[in-house]
Amino acid sequence: MLEIGNNTDKDHTAESRNAAPNILRKPRLTIRVGRHTLSFSALAAGQADNITYEPYTVRSGISMAANLREAFKEIDLLRNGWQRAMVMVDSPVLMMPVEEFNDGLKDTLYHHAIMGRGGETVMSTVLPQLNAVAVYSINKDLKLVVDDHFSDVRFTHVCAPVWNHLYRRSFTGVRQKAYAYFHDKKIDVFSFQQNRFRFTNSFDTNLVPDAVYFILNVWKQLAFDNRRDELHLVGELPDREALTQELRSFVQNVYVVNPKAEFNRAPITGIKGLPYDLITLYMRN
């Protein structure tokens, strides 16, 4: 939300040449709360290099909090006596420089910048590598359900592990890079400069023409070079062939990030439907 400041089909595989990454060992249940999706994951018992992942079919006629209550009755993974949880939330973000962040003012600033979130609890996640704080929100009833079931809960934004991971890989090469992360029928477009966000914003769409418009608008705003600089596409692309073809009409260096190549075909990358943000949460370079 805040600005700080002759191609063939290419999969970006630079990281595939590095040493194989390791699973980040987290003795927590991970609950991912999308706008219309809900899933649960944890390290698989006896499998240090893999996770158990269970998406939940959300019922549209009831609230997400009610869906979570029902999931505790239906999902086997939730019956393992978990005391610790990581909750990943997808909600609008206000990105603030860390030096300007004031915890006592975050509610006022968030509700001033982002309308229509009055019934929610404002949260914040510090991104130390980027000298930024992501301020977002979670439904109060949903948070109450989580707090009732776990004694130790951590919250973060869905994009936090993606921001951190792509920031690290942005050091590869000397060209400027823009990233577009497709997830939950929206796009997060961002770019880094030194150890900060240069730009970050979200756009609600799952349509190729809209995606191309939003991405190229950011590209132009950042004054990137169409022949030299790089655009990296990540996540659930709505129509990969059409999207890349349209973008390559304007930007020469368009890459689709392939998780299997990026993480050396680690077992976690073979799990069907696993969002890129969960892959980057569990993997460590």
N, C-alpha and C positions, 0 to 999 in steps of 0.2 A: 504493500500500500504506500510505501514511502520511498522515494528516490533519494538515495544517499549519494547524494552526489548527482565439357565433354565428360560428365559425371556418370559413373555407373552406380548401382545400389551399394552404398558403403555402410558397413558396420564398423563402429569405432572400436578397435581391438588393441590399442596401445597397452592397456593394463594387462592384457593376456600374456605379455612377455615378462611380467613381474612374477615374483614368487607367489605361490598359491596362498590366498588369504585364509585366515582361521575364523571359525565361528566365535563371535563374542559371547562368552559364557555369562548368561544372565539368569539367575535363579528366580525369575519372575514370570508370571503369566502376562502375556501382552494382549491387551484388548484394543482393537483398532475400530474407531467409530467414524465412519464416513457420513456423508449427508444422508444417504439412503442405504448404507451397508454396515454390517457388523461382522467382525471376525475375531477369532481367538487363536493364539499361537504360543508355543513354548518349546524349549529344547526337547527333542525326542529322547525318551528314556533309553539309555545305552547306546545312543548314536551321537557322538560328540560333534559330528559335522553335519547334522541335519536337525530339522524342527518338525513338530507336529502342527499342522495348520488346519483349522476348521472354520470355514465361512458359515454364517448363519443366515437363513432366509428371513429377511425382515418383513414383517406384516405391516402393510401400509395403513391399516385402519387404526393402529394404536401408536403411542409415542415411542421414541427410541428407548426411554427409560423402561417402559412396559415390555418392550422387546427384550431388553437385557434381563429383566426379571424372569421372563419365560425361558430365555436361553440357559439360565442357571438350573432350570428343571430338566432341560432336554439334552444339553451338550455334555458328553462324557468327560471331556477334558476339564470341565469346570468342577468336577466332583473329586478332585485330587487333593483337597484340603489346602489350597493355595492361601498363603497369608500376605504375599507380596504381589503387587501388580504394577504394570506399566500401561497407562492409558494414552493412546495416540488419538488426538482429536483433529478433525478437519473442520475448521471454521475460519471466517475471515481474519486476516492478520494485520496488525499495525506493527510495523518494524521500526524500532527506535535505536539510535546510537546508544551504546551502553553508558557513555558519559553523561547523557541527557536523561537517562531513565530514573524515574522517581516512583518507587512502589506505591507510595501513598496517593499518587495522582493517576495511576494507570487506569483505574476505572473511569474517571472523568474523561481522560484523553481518548480512551477506546470508544466510549459511547458517543463522544463528540465526532470522532472520525468515521465510525461505523454504526449506521442506524439499524434499528429493529432487533437489537440483541438484549433488550431490557430484562428479560426473564432468565438471564444467564450469569454465571459466575466468571469473572474475568481472571485469566491465568497468565503467567509469563514464563518464558523459557530463555535462559541466558545462552547465547552462542558465543563463547569466549574467543574462538578462532576468528570470528567475524566482527568482534567488537560490537555486537548488536544484541538486542533483546526482542524476541518475538512475543507480542501481546495478542492473545486470542481469547476465546470464551468457550464454556461448556454449559449445557443445560443444567440447571440446578437440581432437578429431579434425577437426572442421569448421574450426576456426581454423587448424590445421596445414596443411590443404589450401589455404586462402586464402593463408597466409604463404608457402607453397611456390611459389605462382604469381605473386605480386606483391612488388615491392621496397618499395612505399609503400602501407600499408593504414591506413585510418581506420575505426573502428567507431562505430556509434551505435544507439540504440534506434529501432525502427520508428515509435514515437509522437513522437519528438523534434521533427521538423519540424511535426507537427500541433500539439503543445503550443505551440511558438513562434508559429506562424501564428495560432492561435485566441486566444492571449493578446493579440496585437496588435489583432485585430478585436474583442476584448471591450471595448475603450474606446468603441465606438460606442454612443451613448445612455447613459442613466443607470441603467437597470434592471440588477439582478443577473442573471447568466447561468450556466447549467449546460450542459455539453456532453457528448454521448454519441457516441463514435466507434466505429462498428461495423466490425470487420475480423477476418479469420481465425477466424470463428465465435466471437467474443468481443466484449465491450463494454468500452471504457475510458470511465469517467465521471469528469469533473473540473470544477473551478471555480476561478476566480482571485479574489484579493482584493489590490488594490494591485499590488505587484510580486512576488507570491508565489502559490503554490498555496494555495487554501483547502481543497481536498479533491482526492484522486485515488485511484482504485482500479479494479481490473479484475474482470470477471465472465465466466465461461465459459458462454456460451449462444448459440444461434442461433434461439431460439424466442421468439415475440412475448410470450406470457404471462410468461415468466421475465424478459425484457428490461423489460417494464413494471414488474414487481415490483421489480427492482433499481434502476431509475432513480427510481421514486417513493419508494423507501426512502431513497435519497441526498437527494432533494429535501426530504423531511420532516426528515431529519437536519440539513440546512443551514438549516432554518426559512425556506425561500423562500416568497414570496407567490404563491398559486395564480392570482391575477388580474393581478398586476403584473409579476412576474419572468418571465424567458424561458428556454425549453429549446430547445437547438439540436441537431438530429440530423445526423450526418455519416457518410458512408461507405456500406457495403454493407448497407442496411436489409433485414432478412429478409422483411418484407411491409409495404411502406410504408403502404398504405391502412389495414390493420388496426392497425398499430403507432400511427400518428398518431391514429386514431380513439379507440383505447383511452386514450392519453395525454391527449387533449383532453377526456376525460371528467373529468379532475382538474385539468389545467393549461391555462389559457386560451391562453397564447402559446407555441405549439409550432411551430418552424420546421424545415424540411428544407433543409439547405445544398445548393445547386445549384452544382457547380464551374464549369459553363459560364457561368452568370450571374455568379458570383463573380470569375472571371478573364476576363471579357469575351470569351468564346468563343475563347480561345487554342487553337491546334491541339492542344496536349497534352491538353486536356480532352475531345477527341473520340476518344482512344485507348481502344478497348474493353477493359474489365477492368483498367484502370490504377488502382491503389489511390490513395486520397486522400493518403496519406502521401508517395507518390512525386510527386504533383502539387505538393504544398507544398514538397517538397525542391527541385524544379527551378524553381519560380516564385518571383519576388521581387516584393513589392508596391512 
